[in-house]
Amino acid sequence: MKSKIILETGESIEGFRLSKSLGCKIGRIIFDTRVVGYEKVLTCPEYSDKIVCLSYPLIGNYGINYEDTETRNVFPAGLIISELSLMYSNYRAHTSFEDFLSNTKICAVSGIDTQYITGKARDSGNLWGAVVPGDVDIKKTLYEIKVKKESGQEEFPHCYVPEERKGIQVAGRPEIAVLNLGLKNSEISFLESSGYGLKIVDMDEEEMYSKIASSDALYISSGPESYSLVVRICGLLRKCVGKLPVLGAGLGHLVLGILLGGEVSGSFVNHYGVNHPVVDIKTKKCIIAEQMHSFILKRETLSNEIIRYVHLNDETVEGLFDEKLKAMSVSFIPQKEQFETFFSLIKG
């Protein structure tokens, strides 16, 4: 069945619908350059309400492995691919990419020149569009895109965490409060590796602050980008910084940046995928980071003394470290090294 991508520029690009969803999904178009890992793209809260263009030309050739998904939900509003592989081959696969999509509400379309869409999204910085049925009224859709973009409406879907992982007590060991803004399985696994106790705290809990304040450290998870949510969290956590070690990742990086005097920039970046070069200013070590964010902090609003990581392509701030306050953050997906640094702050 025919489907279309309509860009806010007025362009209409025809493709073929992959999912059962027949609706019109509007959102900011971002591109992700990864070759493997589309399970993560579909199940990470950072992609919530976005239309994701996968720039790699062949998608679905290794199927879907549920062990590699990050949550139980599918978050993007829409998905754009070039070619769907009709066969998949992977001994770990549980189902096909197409069958997986059929059980979701995502609007997915194939047969699109994803290199063209990638170029448009990269050059624009803030390109909006819609995934729609083939017979849609284009003028009406363009008006709806304009309205949603200008309204600045933000959705914050709740990220479910299994009950068995919500509270892990370890006698005689420090306890880390984990603020769930969109917590992923990989984040929980790294935190569990510390051997410390974990106390996962949801945003809607009435005793959120008291649970955090009574802990020995705080991890602020990543999650869907919502500026209003960031401001709200800052108000709740302002008294925590300096009283206990803090690590913020993704959305948590923005929270800590504001609490340390920074401001969120009005411009956007397309930092999505697994191939972003980031330099550690202190050690001069370069790492290739996985990233899932559009929001950035204004570098000029932050003290140079606390800027720890910088993106080599555009020199945007990728991480902060304040040794005196025992506070650190990264805008990319933290790995073993960043978590070990956080654990050392707790020990110290």
C-alpha positions in Angstrom: 0.0 0.0 0.0 1.3 3.5 -0.9 2.4 5.9 1.8 4.1 9.3 1.7 6.6 11.4 3.5 5.6 15.1 3.5 8.3 17.6 4.5 7.5 21.0 5.9 9.2 22.4 2.8 6.2 21.2 0.7 7.9 18.2 -0.8 6.0 14.9 -1.0 7.9 11.7 -1.4 6.1 8.4 -2.2 6.9 5.1 -0.6 5.3 1.9 0.7 3.7 1.4 4.0 5.3 -1.3 6.2 3.2 -1.1 9.4 -0.5 -1.5 10.0 -0.9 2.0 11.3 -3.0 4.1 8.9 -2.8 7.4 10.7 -0.9 10.6 10.1 2.2 10.9 12.4 3.9 14.3 12.6 7.3 15.0 14.2 10.8 16.3 13.9 12.8 14.3 11.4 16.1 13.0 12.6 18.5 10.6 11.0 20.5 7.7 12.5 23.5 6.4 10.8 24.1 3.1 12.6 24.5 -0.1 10.5 23.2 -2.4 13.2 21.0 -1.9 16.3 17.7 -0.9 14.9 16.1 -2.7 17.9 17.7 0.0 20.1 16.4 2.8 17.9 12.8 1.5 18.1 12.9 0.9 21.9 14.8 3.9 23.3 12.8 6.7 24.8 15.2 9.3 23.3 13.4 8.7 20.0 10.0 9.4 21.4 7.7 11.5 19.1 10.4 11.7 16.4 10.3 10.5 12.8 13.5 8.5 12.4 15.3 8.1 9.1 17.7 5.1 9.1 20.4 6.1 6.6 21.8 2.6 6.2 20.2 1.2 3.0 19.1 -2.3 4.0 17.1 -2.8 7.2 15.7 -6.0 8.7 18.4 -8.5 7.4 19.2 -9.8 10.8 15.6 -9.7 12.3 14.7 -8.7 15.7 16.3 -10.0 18.9 14.3 -9.2 22.0 17.4 -9.5 24.2 18.8 -6.4 22.6 15.8 -4.2 23.1 16.1 -1.5 25.7 12.5 -1.3 26.9 9.1 -3.0 26.3 7.8 0.0 24.2 8.3 1.4 20.7 8.8 5.1 20.8 9.3 6.8 17.4 6.3 8.4 15.8 7.5 7.3 12.4 10.2 5.3 10.7 11.7 5.9 7.2 13.9 3.2 5.5 15.2 2.7 2.0 14.8 -1.1 1.5 13.3 -3.8 3.7 15.0 -7.1 3.7 12.4 -9.8 3.0 14.7 -12.5 4.6 16.6 -12.4 7.9 19.4 -14.5 9.1 20.6 -14.4 12.7 20.7 -17.3 15.2 19.7 -14.9 17.9 16.6 -13.5 16.1 13.2 -14.0 17.5 11.1 -12.5 14.7 11.3 -10.5 11.5 11.5 -6.7 11.4 8.2 -6.5 9.5 6.4 -8.7 12.0 7.7 -6.7 14.9 6.5 -3.5 13.3 3.0 -5.0 12.7 2.4 -5.2 16.5 3.2 -1.5 17.1 1.5 1.8 16.4 4.5 3.3 14.5 4.0 4.6 11.0 6.8 3.0 8.9 7.5 3.6 5.2 10.0 2.0 2.8 11.2 2.7 -0.7 12.5 6.2 0.3 15.7 7.8 -0.8 17.0 8.0 2.8 20.3 9.7 1.7 18.2 12.6 0.4 16.2 12.8 3.6 19.4 12.6 5.7 20.9 15.5 3.8 17.7 17.6 4.2 17.6 16.9 8.0 21.3 17.6 8.4 21.2 20.9 6.6 18.0 22.1 8.2 18.9 21.2 11.8 15.2 21.3 12.7 13.2 19.7 9.9 9.7 18.6 10.5 7.5 16.3 8.5 4.8 13.7 8.5 4.3 10.0 7.5 0.9 9.7 6.0 -1.3 7.5 3.8 -0.9 7.9 0.0 -4.3 9.7 -0.5 -3.8 12.4 2.2 -4.6 16.0 1.6 -1.1 17.6 1.3 -2.1 21.2 2.0 -4.0 20.2 5.1 -1.0 18.1 6.3 1.4 21.0 5.8 -0.8 23.2 8.0 -0.9 20.5 10.7 2.9 20.2 10.6 3.2 23.9 11.0 0.8 24.0 13.9 2.5 21.2 15.8 6.0 22.6 15.2 5.0 26.1 16.4 3.1 24.8 19.4 6.1 23.2 21.0 4.0 20.4 22.4 6.0 17.8 24.2 5.0 14.3 25.2 6.6 12.4 28.0 5.7 8.8 27.9 6.2 6.8 31.0 9.0 4.2 30.8 8.1 1.0 32.5 10.7 -0.7 34.7 10.0 -4.3 35.8 9.2 -4.5 39.5 12.1 -7.0 40.1 14.6 -4.4 39.1 13.1 -1.4 41.0 14.8 -2.1 44.3 18.0 -4.0 44.8 19.2 -3.8 48.4 22.8 -4.7 49.4 23.5 -4.8 53.1 26.3 -2.5 54.2 26.8 -1.0 50.8 25.9 2.5 49.5 22.6 3.0 47.8 22.1 4.8 44.4 18.9 6.5 43.7 18.0 6.2 40.0 15.7 8.8 38.7 13.7 7.2 35.9 13.1 9.7 33.1 13.2 7.0 30.5 15.4 4.3 32.0 16.9 1.6 29.7 18.0 -1.9 30.4 21.6 -1.2 29.6 21.7 1.6 32.2 20.3 -0.6 34.9 22.8 -3.3 34.0 25.8 -1.0 34.4 24.5 0.3 37.7 23.9 -3.2 39.0 27.5 -4.0 38.1 28.7 -1.7 40.9 27.5 -4.1 43.6 25.7 -1.1 45.3 22.1 -1.1 46.2 19.7 0.5 43.7 16.5 2.5 44.4 14.6 3.3 41.2 12.4 6.4 41.6 9.7 7.3 39.1 8.8 10.9 38.3 5.3 10.6 39.6 6.2 9.4 43.1 5.0 11.7 45.8 8.1 11.0 48.0 10.6 11.4 45.1 12.8 14.0 46.7 12.9 12.3 50.1 13.9 9.0 48.5 16.7 10.6 46.6 17.9 12.7 49.5 18.1 9.7 51.8 20.4 7.8 49.3 24.2 7.9 48.9 24.3 8.9 45.3 22.0 9.9 42.4 21.9 8.7 38.8 19.6 10.8 36.5 18.7 8.7 33.5 18.4 9.7 29.9 14.9 9.9 28.3 12.7 11.7 25.7 13.8 15.3 25.1 11.4 17.6 26.9 12.6 21.1 27.9 9.6 21.6 30.2 10.5 18.3 32.0 14.1 19.4 32.3 13.1 22.6 34.0 10.7 20.7 36.3 13.5 18.3 37.4 15.9 21.1 38.0 13.5 22.6 40.5 13.1 19.3 42.3 16.8 18.5 42.4 18.4 21.9 43.0 19.2 21.0 46.7 20.8 17.6 45.8 23.8 18.8 43.9 26.7 19.1 46.3 25.1 16.9 48.9 25.6 13.6 47.2 27.5 12.3 44.1 25.5 12.8 40.8 25.8 11.3 37.3 23.4 12.6 34.7 23.2 11.0 31.2 21.4 12.3 28.1 18.5 14.3 29.5 20.2 14.1 32.9 23.2 15.9 31.4 20.9 18.9 30.6 19.5 18.9 34.1 23.0 19.0 35.7 24.2 21.6 33.2 21.4 24.0 34.2 22.0 23.3 37.9 25.6 24.2 37.4 24.7 27.5 35.8 24.4 26.6 32.1 21.6 27.2 29.6 20.0 25.1 26.9 20.7 26.3 23.4 17.9 27.3 21.0 19.7 25.4 18.2 19.5 21.7 17.5 22.0 19.0 16.5 21.5 15.6 15.0 23.6 13.5 17.4 22.1 10.1 16.7 24.0 6.9 16.0 27.1 5.1 17.1 29.9 7.0 15.4 30.3 10.3 17.2 33.9 11.4 18.0 34.2 12.9 21.5 37.4 14.0 23.3 38.0 13.9 27.0 39.7 17.3 27.6 41.4 16.1 30.8 43.0 12.9 29.4 43.1 14.0 25.7 41.6 10.6 25.0 39.2 10.3 22.0 36.2 8.0 22.2 33.6 7.0 19.7 30.3 7.6 21.4 26.7 6.4 20.9 24.4 9.4 21.0 20.7 10.1 20.9 20.1 13.8 21.4 19.2 17.1 19.7 19.4 19.5 22.7 22.7 21.0 23.7 24.0 23.3 26.4 25.4 26.7 25.5 29.1 26.4 25.9 29.5 30.1 26.7 27.2 29.8 29.8 29.4 27.1 31.4 32.7 27.5 33.3 35.6 26.0 31.3 36.7 24.3 34.5 33.8 21.9 34.5 33.6 21.1 30.8 35.0 17.6 30.5 33.9 16.2 27.1 33.6 18.0 23.7 32.3 16.7 20.3 35.1 16.9 17.8 32.8 17.7 14.8 31.0 20.7 16.1 32.7 21.5 19.5 29.5 21.2 21.4 29.6 20.3 25.1 29.3 16.5 25.6 30.0 16.2 29.3 30.7 18.0 32.6 32.7 17.2 35.7 32.8 19.1 39.0 35.2 17.4 41.3 34.3 19.6 44.3 30.6 18.9 44.0 31.1 15.3 43.0 28.9 15.9 40.0 29.3 14.7 36.4 27.3 14.3 33.2 27.5 13.0 29.7 25.2 13.8 26.8 26.2 10.5 25.1 25.3 7.0 26.3 27.6 6.3 29.2 29.8 3.2 29.1 31.9 1.3 31.6 34.5 4.1 32.0 32.0 6.8 32.9 30.1 4.6 35.3 33.4 3.6 37.0 34.3 7.2 37.4 30.9 7.8 39.0 31.4 4.8 41.4 34.8 6.2 42.4 33.0 9.4 43.4 30.7 7.4 45.7 33.7 5.6 47.2 35.6 8.8 47.8 
